[in-house]
Amino acid sequence: MAQISLYIEDSVAERLGIAAKLQNCSISKYVSTLILDRLSSDADEEVAKIELLRELRGSIDDPTFCPPPDLPMVAEQNRRYDLI
């Protein structure tokens, strides 16, 4: 199992100790649980965003809404390499 060192303010460490004691676990276990919960909720949020995008795909019913055409090559400006 990996080990991580945290540098936190004394007041935060005291609060962590109290919170861990209330949960009947070590500070390490308490912090680990907080991190896992956060990572899990972040992953759930990403899944929800992806699902929302899938649901919205194709939902605009407006024929005038389309990607712009590619610019023709003649519209591209000539590059000058002698300025370097």
Long-range contacts (C-beta under 8 A, 24 or more apart in sequence): 6-31
